Amino acid sequence: MMNTLKLFEDKKIRAEWDADKEKWFFSIVDIIAVLTEQEDFQTARKYWNKLAQRLREEGNESVTNYHQLKMLSSDGKMRLTDVADTF
């Protein structure tokens, strides 16, 4: 797998290419931070956690389509990160 950063309106979105599946996976928290115009990572992470909880409670299956991959975090460590493809 190859780690990279994608830019969307000058905002960084962590991405990883899976050669076996031939698809990109993107950090869900990074996407939420861009969409909600949130600069603080922790606020975006809490937003995602609450949203995922509500979706699971509603029985929404789209929340089960995400995976976790290790991605480089802002502190320089590899951490498990919720990711999704462009399904």
KARAVEN-V941900 format. One record per backbone hydrogen bond with DSSP energy under -1.0 kcal/mol. NH is the residue of the N-H (numbers start at 1). CO is the residue of the C=O. If there is no record, write none. Layout:
nh->{NH/NH}
co->{CO/CO}
This chain:
nh->{2/4/6/8/11/13/15/16/17/18/22/23/25/26/27/28/31/32/33/34/35/36/38/44/45/46/47/48/49/50/51/52/53/54/55/56/57/58/59/60/64/65/67/69/71/73/76/79/81/83/84}
co->{17/15/13/11/8/6/4/25/2/23/18/18/16/84/14/82/27/28/29/30/31/32/33/40/41/42/43/44/45/46/47/48/49/50/51/52/53/54/56/55/61/62/83/81/79/77/73/71/69/67/26}
